[in-house]
Amino acid sequence: MSTQYDQTVIDNIVAHEMALRSDMLAVLSGFSENDIQGVEGREALAAALRDAINKRLEALEGFGGVESVFFPTFMLQ
C-alpha cells in the first residue's frame, strides 16, 4: 500500500490490520481467475482493494489515505 500522507495512515493500517485483512479477503473472493487475467484485471483488483481499505479506515478513523495497492508477487491457484 502507498500513501502520500503522513505516518498516521500507516499507523491506522497497522492498528486495524485484522479488520483490513478481512475486508481484503472479502474483495478477493469476489474476483474469479478470469477477472484478474492480464494487467487490467490486476489493476481492477488493486483498485477494489484500495477502495475497501479506505472505506474501513474512513469508518474507523475518519480518513482513508491509501492511494495505491501493489502486488509484490502474484500467484493463481
mmJSON file of the N, C-alpha and C atoms, coordinates in Angstrom:
{"data_MODEL":{"atom_site":{
"group_PDB":["ATOM","ATOM","ATOM","ATOM","ATOM","ATOM","ATOM","ATOM","ATOM","ATOM","ATOM","ATOM","ATOM","ATOM","ATOM","ATOM","ATOM","ATOM","ATOM","ATOM","ATOM","ATOM","ATOM","ATOM","ATOM","ATOM","ATOM","ATOM","ATOM","ATOM","ATOM","ATOM","ATOM","ATOM","ATOM","ATOM","ATOM","ATOM","ATOM","ATOM","ATOM","ATOM","ATOM","ATOM","ATOM","ATOM","ATOM","ATOM","ATOM","ATOM","ATOM","ATOM","ATOM","ATOM","ATOM","ATOM","ATOM","ATOM","ATOM","ATOM","ATOM","ATOM","ATOM","ATOM","ATOM","ATOM","ATOM","ATOM","ATOM","ATOM","ATOM","ATOM","ATOM","ATOM","ATOM","ATOM","ATOM","ATOM","ATOM","ATOM","ATOM","ATOM","ATOM","ATOM","ATOM","ATOM","ATOM","ATOM","ATOM","ATOM","ATOM","ATOM","ATOM","ATOM","ATOM","ATOM","ATOM","ATOM","ATOM","ATOM","ATOM","ATOM","ATOM","ATOM","ATOM","ATOM","ATOM","ATOM","ATOM","ATOM","ATOM","ATOM","ATOM","ATOM","ATOM","ATOM","ATOM","ATOM","ATOM","ATOM","ATOM","ATOM","ATOM","ATOM","ATOM","ATOM","ATOM","ATOM","ATOM","ATOM","ATOM","ATOM","ATOM","ATOM","ATOM","ATOM","ATOM","ATOM","ATOM","ATOM","ATOM","ATOM","ATOM","ATOM","ATOM","ATOM","ATOM","ATOM","ATOM","ATOM","ATOM","ATOM","ATOM","ATOM","ATOM","ATOM","ATOM","ATOM","ATOM","ATOM","ATOM","ATOM","ATOM","ATOM","ATOM","ATOM","ATOM","ATOM","ATOM","ATOM","ATOM","ATOM","ATOM","ATOM","ATOM","ATOM","ATOM","ATOM","ATOM","ATOM","ATOM","ATOM","ATOM","ATOM","ATOM","ATOM","ATOM","ATOM","ATOM","ATOM","ATOM","ATOM","ATOM","ATOM","ATOM","ATOM","ATOM","ATOM","ATOM","ATOM","ATOM","ATOM","ATOM","ATOM","ATOM","ATOM","ATOM","ATOM","ATOM","ATOM","ATOM","ATOM","ATOM","ATOM","ATOM","ATOM","ATOM","ATOM","ATOM","ATOM","ATOM","ATOM","ATOM","ATOM","ATOM","ATOM","ATOM","ATOM","ATOM","ATOM","ATOM"],
"id":[1,2,3,4,5,6,7,8,9,10,11,12,13,14,15,16,17,18,19,20,21,22,23,24,25,26,27,28,29,30,31,32,33,34,35,36,37,38,39,40,41,42,43,44,45,46,47,48,49,50,51,52,53,54,55,56,57,58,59,60,61,62,63,64,65,66,67,68,69,70,71,72,73,74,75,76,77,78,79,80,81,82,83,84,85,86,87,88,89,90,91,92,93,94,95,96,97,98,99,100,101,102,103,104,105,106,107,108,109,110,111,112,113,114,115,116,117,118,119,120,121,122,123,124,125,126,127,128,129,130,131,132,133,134,135,136,137,138,139,140,141,142,143,144,145,146,147,148,149,150,151,152,153,154,155,156,157,158,159,160,161,162,163,164,165,166,167,168,169,170,171,172,173,174,175,176,177,178,179,180,181,182,183,184,185,186,187,188,189,190,191,192,193,194,195,196,197,198,199,200,201,202,203,204,205,206,207,208,209,210,211,212,213,214,215,216,217,218,219,220,221,222,223,224,225,226,227,228,229,230,231],
"type_symbol":["N","C","C","N","C","C","N","C","C","N","C","C","N","C","C","N","C","C","N","C","C","N","C","C","N","C","C","N","C","C","N","C","C","N","C","C","N","C","C","N","C","C","N","C","C","N","C","C","N","C","C","N","C","C","N","C","C","N","C","C","N","C","C","N","C","C","N","C","C","N","C","C","N","C","C","N","C","C","N","C","C","N","C","C","N","C","C","N","C","C","N","C","C","N","C","C","N","C","C","N","C","C","N","C","C","N","C","C","N","C","C","N","C","C","N","C","C","N","C","C","N","C","C","N","C","C","N","C","C","N","C","C","N","C","C","N","C","C","N","C","C","N","C","C","N","C","C","N","C","C","N","C","C","N","C","C","N","C","C","N","C","C","N","C","C","N","C","C","N","C","C","N","C","C","N","C","C","N","C","C","N","C","C","N","C","C","N","C","C","N","C","C","N","C","C","N","C","C","N","C","C","N","C","C","N","C","C","N","C","C","N","C","C","N","C","C","N","C","C","N","C","C","N","C","C","N","C","C","N","C","C"],
"label_atom_id":["N","CA","C","N","CA","C","N","CA","C","N","CA","C","N","CA","C","N","CA","C","N","CA","C","N","CA","C","N","CA","C","N","CA","C","N","CA","C","N","CA","C","N","CA","C","N","CA","C","N","CA","C","N","CA","C","N","CA","C","N","CA","C","N","CA","C","N","CA","C","N","CA","C","N","CA","C","N","CA","C","N","CA","C","N","CA","C","N","CA","C","N","CA","C","N","CA","C","N","CA","C","N","CA","C","N","CA","C","N","CA","C","N","CA","C","N","CA","C","N","CA","C","N","CA","C","N","CA","C","N","CA","C","N","CA","C","N","CA","C","N","CA","C","N","CA","C","N","CA","C","N","CA","C","N","CA","C","N","CA","C","N","CA","C","N","CA","C","N","CA","C","N","CA","C","N","CA","C","N","CA","C","N","CA","C","N","CA","C","N","CA","C","N","CA","C","N","CA","C","N","CA","C","N","CA","C","N","CA","C","N","CA","C","N","CA","C","N","CA","C","N","CA","C","N","CA","C","N","CA","C","N","CA","C","N","CA","C","N","CA","C","N","CA","C","N","CA","C","N","CA","C","N","CA","C","N","CA","C","N","CA","C","N","CA","C","N","CA","C"],
"label_alt_id":[null,null,null,null,null,null,null,null,null,null,null,null,null,null,null,null,null,null,null,null,null,null,null,null,null,null,null,null,null,null,null,null,null,null,null,null,null,null,null,null,null,null,null,null,null,null,null,null,null,null,null,null,null,null,null,null,null,null,null,null,null,null,null,null,null,null,null,null,null,null,null,null,null,null,null,null,null,null,null,null,null,null,null,null,null,null,null,null,null,null,null,null,null,null,null,null,null,null,null,null,null,null,null,null,null,null,null,null,null,null,null,null,null,null,null,null,null,null,null,null,null,null,null,null,null,null,null,null,null,null,null,null,null,null,null,null,null,null,null,null,null,null,null,null,null,null,null,null,null,null,null,null,null,null,null,null,null,null,null,null,null,null,null,null,null,null,null,null,null,null,null,null,null,null,null,null,null,null,null,null,null,null,null,null,null,null,null,null,null,null,null,null,null,null,null,null,null,null,null,null,null,null,null,null,null,null,null,null,null,null,null,null,null,null,null,null,null,null,null,null,null,null,null,null,null,null,null,null,null,null,null],
"label_comp_id":["MET","MET","MET","SER","SER","SER","THR","THR","THR","GLN","GLN","GLN","TYR","TYR","TYR","ASP","ASP","ASP","GLN","GLN","GLN","THR","THR","THR","VAL","VAL","VAL","ILE","ILE","ILE","ASP","ASP","ASP","ASN","ASN","ASN","ILE","ILE","ILE","VAL","VAL","VAL","ALA","ALA","ALA","HIS","HIS","HIS","GLU","GLU","GLU","MET","MET","MET","ALA","ALA","ALA","LEU","LEU","LEU","ARG","ARG","ARG","SER","SER","SER","ASP","ASP","ASP","MET","MET","MET","LEU","LEU","LEU","ALA","ALA","ALA","VAL","VAL","VAL","LEU","LEU","LEU","SER","SER","SER","GLY","GLY","GLY","PHE","PHE","PHE","SER","SER","SER","GLU","GLU","GLU","ASN","ASN","ASN","ASP","ASP","ASP","ILE","ILE","ILE","GLN","GLN","GLN","GLY","GLY","GLY","VAL","VAL","VAL","GLU","GLU","GLU","GLY","GLY","GLY","ARG","ARG","ARG","GLU","GLU","GLU","ALA","ALA","ALA","LEU","LEU","LEU","ALA","ALA","ALA","ALA","ALA","ALA","ALA","ALA","ALA","LEU","LEU","LEU","ARG","ARG","ARG","ASP","ASP","ASP","ALA","ALA","ALA","ILE","ILE","ILE","ASN","ASN","ASN","LYS","LYS","LYS","ARG","ARG","ARG","LEU","LEU","LEU","GLU","GLU","GLU","ALA","ALA","ALA","LEU","LEU","LEU","GLU","GLU","GLU","GLY","GLY","GLY","PHE","PHE","PHE","GLY","GLY","GLY","GLY","GLY","GLY","VAL","VAL","VAL","GLU","GLU","GLU","SER","SER","SER","VAL","VAL","VAL","PHE","PHE","PHE","PHE","PHE","PHE","PRO","PRO","PRO","THR","THR","THR","PHE","PHE","PHE","MET","MET","MET","LEU","LEU","LEU","GLN","GLN","GLN"],
"label_asym_id":["A","A","A","A","A","A","A","A","A","A","A","A","A","A","A","A","A","A","A","A","A","A","A","A","A","A","A","A","A","A","A","A","A","A","A","A","A","A","A","A","A","A","A","A","A","A","A","A","A","A","A","A","A","A","A","A","A","A","A","A","A","A","A","A","A","A","A","A","A","A","A","A","A","A","A","A","A","A","A","A","A","A","A","A","A","A","A","A","A","A","A","A","A","A","A","A","A","A","A","A","A","A","A","A","A","A","A","A","A","A","A","A","A","A","A","A","A","A","A","A","A","A","A","A","A","A","A","A","A","A","A","A","A","A","A","A","A","A","A","A","A","A","A","A","A","A","A","A","A","A","A","A","A","A","A","A","A","A","A","A","A","A","A","A","A","A","A","A","A","A","A","A","A","A","A","A","A","A","A","A","A","A","A","A","A","A","A","A","A","A","A","A","A","A","A","A","A","A","A","A","A","A","A","A","A","A","A","A","A","A","A","A","A","A","A","A","A","A","A","A","A","A","A","A","A","A","A","A","A","A","A"],
"label_entity_id":["1","1","1","1","1","1","1","1","1","1","1","1","1","1","1","1","1","1","1","1","1","1","1","1","1","1","1","1","1","1","1","1","1","1","1","1","1","1","1","1","1","1","1","1","1","1","1","1","1","1","1","1","1","1","1","1","1","1","1","1","1","1","1","1","1","1","1","1","1","1","1","1","1","1","1","1","1","1","1","1","1","1","1","1","1","1","1","1","1","1","1","1","1","1","1","1","1","1","1","1","1","1","1","1","1","1","1","1","1","1","1","1","1","1","1","1","1","1","1","1","1","1","1","1","1","1","1","1","1","1","1","1","1","1","1","1","1","1","1","1","1","1","1","1","1","1","1","1","1","1","1","1","1","1","1","1","1","1","1","1","1","1","1","1","1","1","1","1","1","1","1","1","1","1","1","1","1","1","1","1","1","1","1","1","1","1","1","1","1","1","1","1","1","1","1","1","1","1","1","1","1","1","1","1","1","1","1","1","1","1","1","1","1","1","1","1","1","1","1","1","1","1","1","1","1","1","1","1","1","1","1"],
"label_seq_id":[1,1,1,2,2,2,3,3,3,4,4,4,5,5,5,6,6,6,7,7,7,8,8,8,9,9,9,10,10,10,11,11,11,12,12,12,13,13,13,14,14,14,15,15,15,16,16,16,17,17,17,18,18,18,19,19,19,20,20,20,21,21,21,22,22,22,23,23,23,24,24,24,25,25,25,26,26,26,27,27,27,28,28,28,29,29,29,30,30,30,31,31,31,32,32,32,33,33,33,34,34,34,35,35,35,36,36,36,37,37,37,38,38,38,39,39,39,40,40,40,41,41,41,42,42,42,43,43,43,44,44,44,45,45,45,46,46,46,47,47,47,48,48,48,49,49,49,50,50,50,51,51,51,52,52,52,53,53,53,54,54,54,55,55,55,56,56,56,57,57,57,58,58,58,59,59,59,60,60,60,61,61,61,62,62,62,63,63,63,64,64,64,65,65,65,66,66,66,67,67,67,68,68,68,69,69,69,70,70,70,71,71,71,72,72,72,73,73,73,74,74,74,75,75,75,76,76,76,77,77,77],
"pdbx_PDB_ins_code":[null,null,null,null,null,null,null,null,null,null,null,null,null,null,null,null,null,null,null,null,null,null,null,null,null,null,null,null,null,null,null,null,null,null,null,null,null,null,null,null,null,null,null,null,null,null,null,null,null,null,null,null,null,null,null,null,null,null,null,null,null,null,null,null,null,null,null,null,null,null,null,null,null,null,null,null,null,null,null,null,null,null,null,null,null,null,null,null,null,null,null,null,null,null,null,null,null,null,null,null,null,null,null,null,null,null,null,null,null,null,null,null,null,null,null,null,null,null,null,null,null,null,null,null,null,null,null,null,null,null,null,null,null,null,null,null,null,null,null,null,null,null,null,null,null,null,null,null,null,null,null,null,null,null,null,null,null,null,null,null,null,null,null,null,null,null,null,null,null,null,null,null,null,null,null,null,null,null,null,null,null,null,null,null,null,null,null,null,null,null,null,null,null,null,null,null,null,null,null,null,null,null,null,null,null,null,null,null,null,null,null,null,null,null,null,null,null,null,null,null,null,null,null,null,null,null,null,null,null,null,null],
"Cartn_x":[0.846,0.0,0.893,0.406,1.174,0.26,0.88,0.173,1.138,0.618,1.445,1.27,0.4,0.123,1.143,0.949,1.94,1.837,2.654,2.752,1.428,0.523,-0.761,-1.516,-1.477,-2.176,-1.581,-0.278,0.384,0.062,0.08,-0.266,-1.7,-2.616,-4.015,-4.135,-3.357,-3.364,-2.901,-1.833,-1.306,-2.313,-2.909,-3.845,-5.084,-5.492,-6.727,-6.444,-5.282,-4.832,-5.826,-6.361,-7.266,-8.533,-9.124,-10.333,-10.02,-8.877,-8.489,-8.234,-7.604,-7.368,-8.7,-9.639,-10.96,-11.627,-11.569,-12.151,-11.454,-10.151,-9.39,-9.739,-9.898,-10.296,-11.684,-12.572,-13.911,-13.834,-12.983,-12.804,-12.211,-11.174,-10.52,-11.491,-12.381,-13.322,-14.336,-14.475,-15.406,-14.827,-13.557,-12.889,-12.6,-12.9,-12.57,-11.191,-10.685,-9.4,-9.453,-10.562,-10.709,-10.732,-11.291,-11.376,-10.006,-9.024,-7.718,-6.648,-7.083,-6.145,-5.658,-4.389,-3.82,-3.699,-3.065,-2.778,-4.06,-5.017,-6.264,-7.011,-7.025,-7.701,-7.037,-5.711,-4.982,-5.141,-5.197,-5.437,-6.83,-7.819,-9.179,-9.207,-8.483,-8.404,-7.719,-6.618,-5.912,-6.807,-7.575,-8.485,-9.583,-10.119,-11.165,-10.623,-9.392,-8.771,-8.542,-8.017,-7.794,-9.097,-10.155,-11.442,-11.969,-11.816,-12.27,-11.451,-10.154,-9.279,-9.65,-9.797,-10.144,-11.521,-12.461,-13.804,-13.733,-12.98,-12.847,-12.115,-11.022,-10.278,-11.108,-11.892,-12.764,-13.801,-14.347,-15.339,-14.72,-13.494,-12.848,-12.081,-11.477,-10.57,-10.984,-11.99,-12.438,-11.639,-10.64,-9.814,-9.17,-9.174,-8.55,-7.086,-6.818,-5.458,-4.633,-5.125,-4.37,-4.631,-3.558,-3.688,-3.526,-2.711,-2.456,-2.206,-2.536,-2.218,-1.353,-0.242,0.688,0.823,1.133,1.348,2.823,3.574,4.976,5.121,4.169,4.103,2.634,2.384,1.001,0.945,0.21,0.128,-1.343,-1.707,-3.047,-2.994,-3.991,-4.053,-5.357],
"Cartn_y":[-1.167,0.0,1.232,2.278,3.515,4.686,5.715,6.932,8.105,9.248,10.455,11.227,10.702,11.372,10.957,11.407,11.165,9.767,9.528,8.231,7.803,8.714,8.391,7.348,7.459,6.484,5.095,5.0,3.709,3.169,4.025,3.609,3.087,3.734,3.283,1.921,1.7,0.398,-0.688,-0.42,-1.399,-1.632,-0.576,-0.692,-1.499,-1.445,-2.109,-3.254,-3.845,-4.877,-6.03,-6.521,-7.67,-7.332,-6.189,-5.786,-5.571,-4.971,-4.734,-6.042,-6.986,-8.291,-8.966,-8.879,-9.463,-8.814,-7.496,-6.782,-7.159,-7.293,-7.643,-9.058,-9.986,-11.337,-11.343,-10.509,-10.413,-9.907,-8.934,-8.417,-9.501,-10.156,-11.202,-12.316,-12.668,-13.752,-13.369,-12.081,-11.613,-11.6,-11.917,-11.932,-13.372,-13.706,-15.032,-14.99,-16.158,-16.24,-15.475,-15.586,-14.866,-13.353,-12.907,-11.464,-10.814,-11.578,-10.978,-11.365,-11.849,-12.137,-10.824,-10.706,-9.532,-8.338,-7.322,-6.113,-5.402,-5.28,-4.574,-5.247,-6.574,-7.303,-7.079,-7.108,-6.871,-5.425,-4.505,-3.104,-2.938,-3.637,-3.581,-4.155,-5.247,-5.846,-4.894,-4.291,-3.344,-2.162,-1.659,-0.534,-0.946,-2.153,-2.633,-2.807,-3.31,-3.447,-2.081,-1.137,0.227,0.824,0.676,1.245,0.614,-0.706,-1.385,-0.953,-0.821,-0.384,1.029,1.917,3.301,3.398,2.591,2.615,2.238,1.18,0.751,1.801,2.344,3.36,4.618,5.003,6.172,5.934,4.716,4.398,4.392,3.904,3.776,5.014,5.708,6.805,8.151,8.142,9.389,9.785,8.963,9.279,8.001,7.819,6.64,6.889,7.525,7.933,6.956,5.738,4.788,5.122,5.35,5.758,4.61,3.635,2.524,1.25,0.137,-1.189,-1.861,-2.439,-3.096,-4.562,-5.383,-6.808,-7.113,-7.473,-7.817,-9.115,-10.026,-11.25,-11.534,-12.311,-12.617,-14.07,-14.893,-16.315,-16.734,-17.449,-18.004,-19.478,-19.926,-21.362,-21.931],
"Cartn_z":[0.0,0.0,0.0,-0.616,-0.6,-0.276,0.293,0.648,0.547,0.211,0.214,1.523,2.374,3.639,4.694,5.898,6.945,7.55,8.52,9.193,9.82,10.054,10.672,9.865,8.55,7.699,7.907,7.918,8.135,9.527,10.517,11.876,11.935,11.219,11.184,10.512,9.472,8.795,9.762,10.473,11.426,12.559,13.062,14.183,13.823,12.576,12.149,11.174,11.313,10.382,10.238,11.321,11.241,10.459,10.741,10.012,8.534,8.25,6.86,6.129,6.785,6.159,5.829,6.735,6.499,5.292,5.228,4.088,2.785,2.844,1.649,1.176,2.096,1.719,1.082,1.594,1.003,-0.437,-0.678,-2.039,-2.935,-2.453,-3.245,-3.626,-2.72,-3.002,-4.072,-4.329,-5.35,-6.754,-6.889,-8.186,-8.593,-9.822,-10.334,-10.987,-11.32,-12.004,-13.328,-14.025,-15.298,-15.107,-13.972,-13.705,-13.57,-13.12,-12.832,-13.848,-14.985,-16.067,-16.655,-16.859,-17.503,-16.584,-17.097,-16.327,-15.907,-16.807,-16.486,-15.342,-15.325,-14.256,-12.911,-12.897,-11.637,-11.179,-12.116,-11.745,-11.143,-11.687,-11.129,-9.72,-9.512,-8.181,-7.204,-7.617,-6.756,-6.396,-7.353,-7.084,-6.117,-6.274,-5.366,-3.953,-3.84,-2.525,-1.89,-2.674,-2.173,-1.654,-2.421,-2.021,-0.731,-0.604,0.611,1.825,1.651,2.743,3.176,2.205,2.543,3.19,2.74,3.34,4.82,5.121,6.518,7.35,6.827,7.566,7.779,6.788,6.94,8.034,8.088,9.12,10.514,10.622,11.933,12.367,11.41,11.746,11.144,10.278,9.661,8.43,8.053,6.892,6.384,5.061,4.458,4.177,3.054,2.725,1.924,1.685,0.872,-0.595,-1.329,-2.727,-3.705,-3.35,-4.257,-3.472,-4.106,-3.575,-4.625,-4.185,-5.094,-4.721,-5.713,-5.51,-5.739,-4.685,-4.881,-5.682,-5.494,-6.291,-6.554,-7.578,-7.927,-8.376,-7.634,-7.948,-7.992,-9.024,-9.149,-8.812,-8.038,-7.697,-8.171],
"occupancy":[1.0,1.0,1.0,1.0,1.0,1.0,1.0,1.0,1.0,1.0,1.0,1.0,1.0,1.0,1.0,1.0,1.0,1.0,1.0,1.0,1.0,1.0,1.0,1.0,1.0,1.0,1.0,1.0,1.0,1.0,1.0,1.0,1.0,1.0,1.0,1.0,1.0,1.0,1.0,1.0,1.0,1.0,1.0,1.0,1.0,1.0,1.0,1.0,1.0,1.0,1.0,1.0,1.0,1.0,1.0,1.0,1.0,1.0,1.0,1.0,1.0,1.0,1.0,1.0,1.0,1.0,1.0,1.0,1.0,1.0,1.0,1.0,1.0,1.0,1.0,1.0,1.0,1.0,1.0,1.0,1.0,1.0,1.0,1.0,1.0,1.0,1.0,1.0,1.0,1.0,1.0,1.0,1.0,1.0,1.0,1.0,1.0,1.0,1.0,1.0,1.0,1.0,1.0,1.0,1.0,1.0,1.0,1.0,1.0,1.0,1.0,1.0,1.0,1.0,1.0,1.0,1.0,1.0,1.0,1.0,1.0,1.0,1.0,1.0,1.0,1.0,1.0,1.0,1.0,1.0,1.0,1.0,1.0,1.0,1.0,1.0,1.0,1.0,1.0,1.0,1.0,1.0,1.0,1.0,1.0,1.0,1.0,1.0,1.0,1.0,1.0,1.0,1.0,1.0,1.0,1.0,1.0,1.0,1.0,1.0,1.0,1.0,1.0,1.0,1.0,1.0,1.0,1.0,1.0,1.0,1.0,1.0,1.0,1.0,1.0,1.0,1.0,1.0,1.0,1.0,1.0,1.0,1.0,1.0,1.0,1.0,1.0,1.0,1.0,1.0,1.0,1.0,1.0,1.0,1.0,1.0,1.0,1.0,1.0,1.0,1.0,1.0,1.0,1.0,1.0,1.0,1.0,1.0,1.0,1.0,1.0,1.0,1.0,1.0,1.0,1.0,1.0,1.0,1.0,1.0,1.0,1.0,1.0,1.0,1.0,1.0,1.0,1.0,1.0,1.0,1.0],
"B_iso_or_equiv":[0.0,0.0,0.0,0.0,0.0,0.0,0.0,0.0,0.0,0.0,0.0,0.0,0.0,0.0,0.0,0.0,0.0,0.0,0.0,0.0,0.0,0.0,0.0,0.0,0.0,0.0,0.0,0.0,0.0,0.0,0.0,0.0,0.0,0.0,0.0,0.0,0.0,0.0,0.0,0.0,0.0,0.0,0.0,0.0,0.0,0.0,0.0,0.0,0.0,0.0,0.0,0.0,0.0,0.0,0.0,0.0,0.0,0.0,0.0,0.0,0.0,0.0,0.0,0.0,0.0,0.0,0.0,0.0,0.0,0.0,0.0,0.0,0.0,0.0,0.0,0.0,0.0,0.0,0.0,0.0,0.0,0.0,0.0,0.0,0.0,0.0,0.0,0.0,0.0,0.0,0.0,0.0,0.0,0.0,0.0,0.0,0.0,0.0,0.0,0.0,0.0,0.0,0.0,0.0,0.0,0.0,0.0,0.0,0.0,0.0,0.0,0.0,0.0,0.0,0.0,0.0,0.0,0.0,0.0,0.0,0.0,0.0,0.0,0.0,0.0,0.0,0.0,0.0,0.0,0.0,0.0,0.0,0.0,0.0,0.0,0.0,0.0,0.0,0.0,0.0,0.0,0.0,0.0,0.0,0.0,0.0,0.0,0.0,0.0,0.0,0.0,0.0,0.0,0.0,0.0,0.0,0.0,0.0,0.0,0.0,0.0,0.0,0.0,0.0,0.0,0.0,0.0,0.0,0.0,0.0,0.0,0.0,0.0,0.0,0.0,0.0,0.0,0.0,0.0,0.0,0.0,0.0,0.0,0.0,0.0,0.0,0.0,0.0,0.0,0.0,0.0,0.0,0.0,0.0,0.0,0.0,0.0,0.0,0.0,0.0,0.0,0.0,0.0,0.0,0.0,0.0,0.0,0.0,0.0,0.0,0.0,0.0,0.0,0.0,0.0,0.0,0.0,0.0,0.0,0.0,0.0,0.0,0.0,0.0,0.0,0.0,0.0,0.0,0.0,0.0,0.0],
"pdbx_formal_charge":[null,null,null,null,null,null,null,null,null,null,null,null,null,null,null,null,null,null,null,null,null,null,null,null,null,null,null,null,null,null,null,null,null,null,null,null,null,null,null,null,null,null,null,null,null,null,null,null,null,null,null,null,null,null,null,null,null,null,null,null,null,null,null,null,null,null,null,null,null,null,null,null,null,null,null,null,null,null,null,null,null,null,null,null,null,null,null,null,null,null,null,null,null,null,null,null,null,null,null,null,null,null,null,null,null,null,null,null,null,null,null,null,null,null,null,null,null,null,null,null,null,null,null,null,null,null,null,null,null,null,null,null,null,null,null,null,null,null,null,null,null,null,null,null,null,null,null,null,null,null,null,null,null,null,null,null,null,null,null,null,null,null,null,null,null,null,null,null,null,null,null,null,null,null,null,null,null,null,null,null,null,null,null,null,null,null,null,null,null,null,null,null,null,null,null,null,null,null,null,null,null,null,null,null,null,null,null,null,null,null,null,null,null,null,null,null,null,null,null,null,null,null,null,null,null,null,null,null,null,null,null],
"auth_seq_id":[1,1,1,2,2,2,3,3,3,4,4,4,5,5,5,6,6,6,7,7,7,8,8,8,9,9,9,10,10,10,11,11,11,12,12,12,13,13,13,14,14,14,15,15,15,16,16,16,17,17,17,18,18,18,19,19,19,20,20,20,21,21,21,22,22,22,23,23,23,24,24,24,25,25,25,26,26,26,27,27,27,28,28,28,29,29,29,30,30,30,31,31,31,32,32,32,33,33,33,34,34,34,35,35,35,36,36,36,37,37,37,38,38,38,39,39,39,40,40,40,41,41,41,42,42,42,43,43,43,44,44,44,45,45,45,46,46,46,47,47,47,48,48,48,49,49,49,50,50,50,51,51,51,52,52,52,53,53,53,54,54,54,55,55,55,56,56,56,57,57,57,58,58,58,59,59,59,60,60,60,61,61,61,62,62,62,63,63,63,64,64,64,65,65,65,66,66,66,67,67,67,68,68,68,69,69,69,70,70,70,71,71,71,72,72,72,73,73,73,74,74,74,75,75,75,76,76,76,77,77,77],
"auth_comp_id":["MET","MET","MET","SER","SER","SER","THR","THR","THR","GLN","GLN","GLN","TYR","TYR","TYR","ASP","ASP","ASP","GLN","GLN","GLN","THR","THR","THR","VAL","VAL","VAL","ILE","ILE","ILE","ASP","ASP","ASP","ASN","ASN","ASN","ILE","ILE","ILE","VAL","VAL","VAL","ALA","ALA","ALA","HIS","HIS","HIS","GLU","GLU","GLU","MET","MET","MET","ALA","ALA","ALA","LEU","LEU","LEU","ARG","ARG","ARG","SER","SER","SER","ASP","ASP","ASP","MET","MET","MET","LEU","LEU","LEU","ALA","ALA","ALA","VAL","VAL","VAL","LEU","LEU","LEU","SER","SER","SER","GLY","GLY","GLY","PHE","PHE","PHE","SER","SER","SER","GLU","GLU","GLU","ASN","ASN","ASN","ASP","ASP","ASP","ILE","ILE","ILE","GLN","GLN","GLN","GLY","GLY","GLY","VAL","VAL","VAL","GLU","GLU","GLU","GLY","GLY","GLY","ARG","ARG","ARG","GLU","GLU","GLU","ALA","ALA","ALA","LEU","LEU","LEU","ALA","ALA","ALA","ALA","ALA","ALA","ALA","ALA","ALA","LEU","LEU","LEU","ARG","ARG","ARG","ASP","ASP","ASP","ALA","ALA","ALA","ILE","ILE","ILE","ASN","ASN","ASN","LYS","LYS","LYS","ARG","ARG","ARG","LEU","LEU","LEU","GLU","GLU","GLU","ALA","ALA","ALA","LEU","LEU","LEU","GLU","GLU","GLU","GLY","GLY","GLY","PHE","PHE","PHE","GLY","GLY","GLY","GLY","GLY","GLY","VAL","VAL","VAL","GLU","GLU","GLU","SER","SER","SER","VAL","VAL","VAL","PHE","PHE","PHE","PHE","PHE","PHE","PRO","PRO","PRO","THR","THR","THR","PHE","PHE","PHE","MET","MET","MET","LEU","LEU","LEU","GLN","GLN","GLN"],
"auth_asym_id":["A","A","A","A","A","A","A","A","A","A","A","A","A","A","A","A","A","A","A","A","A","A","A","A","A","A","A","A","A","A","A","A","A","A","A","A","A","A","A","A","A","A","A","A","A","A","A","A","A","A","A","A","A","A","A","A","A","A","A","A","A","A","A","A","A","A","A","A","A","A","A","A","A","A","A","A","A","A","A","A","A","A","A","A","A","A","A","A","A","A","A","A","A","A","A","A","A","A","A","A","A","A","A","A","A","A","A","A","A","A","A","A","A","A","A","A","A","A","A","A","A","A","A","A","A","A","A","A","A","A","A","A","A","A","A","A","A","A","A","A","A","A","A","A","A","A","A","A","A","A","A","A","A","A","A","A","A","A","A","A","A","A","A","A","A","A","A","A","A","A","A","A","A","A","A","A","A","A","A","A","A","A","A","A","A","A","A","A","A","A","A","A","A","A","A","A","A","A","A","A","A","A","A","A","A","A","A","A","A","A","A","A","A","A","A","A","A","A","A","A","A","A","A","A","A","A","A","A","A","A","A"],
"auth_atom_id":["N","CA","C","N","CA","C","N","CA","C","N","CA","C","N","CA","C","N","CA","C","N","CA","C","N","CA","C","N","CA","C","N","CA","C","N","CA","C","N","CA","C","N","CA","C","N","CA","C","N","CA","C","N","CA","C","N","CA","C","N","CA","C","N","CA","C","N","CA","C","N","CA","C","N","CA","C","N","CA","C","N","CA","C","N","CA","C","N","CA","C","N","CA","C","N","CA","C","N","CA","C","N","CA","C","N","CA","C","N","CA","C","N","CA","C","N","CA","C","N","CA","C","N","CA","C","N","CA","C","N","CA","C","N","CA","C","N","CA","C","N","CA","C","N","CA","C","N","CA","C","N","CA","C","N","CA","C","N","CA","C","N","CA","C","N","CA","C","N","CA","C","N","CA","C","N","CA","C","N","CA","C","N","CA","C","N","CA","C","N","CA","C","N","CA","C","N","CA","C","N","CA","C","N","CA","C","N","CA","C","N","CA","C","N","CA","C","N","CA","C","N","CA","C","N","CA","C","N","CA","C","N","CA","C","N","CA","C","N","CA","C","N","CA","C","N","CA","C","N","CA","C","N","CA","C","N","CA","C","N","CA","C","N","CA","C","N","CA","C"],
"pdbx_PDB_model_num":[1,1,1,1,1,1,1,1,1,1,1,1,1,1,1,1,1,1,1,1,1,1,1,1,1,1,1,1,1,1,1,1,1,1,1,1,1,1,1,1,1,1,1,1,1,1,1,1,1,1,1,1,1,1,1,1,1,1,1,1,1,1,1,1,1,1,1,1,1,1,1,1,1,1,1,1,1,1,1,1,1,1,1,1,1,1,1,1,1,1,1,1,1,1,1,1,1,1,1,1,1,1,1,1,1,1,1,1,1,1,1,1,1,1,1,1,1,1,1,1,1,1,1,1,1,1,1,1,1,1,1,1,1,1,1,1,1,1,1,1,1,1,1,1,1,1,1,1,1,1,1,1,1,1,1,1,1,1,1,1,1,1,1,1,1,1,1,1,1,1,1,1,1,1,1,1,1,1,1,1,1,1,1,1,1,1,1,1,1,1,1,1,1,1,1,1,1,1,1,1,1,1,1,1,1,1,1,1,1,1,1,1,1,1,1,1,1,1,1,1,1,1,1,1,1,1,1,1,1,1,1]
}}}
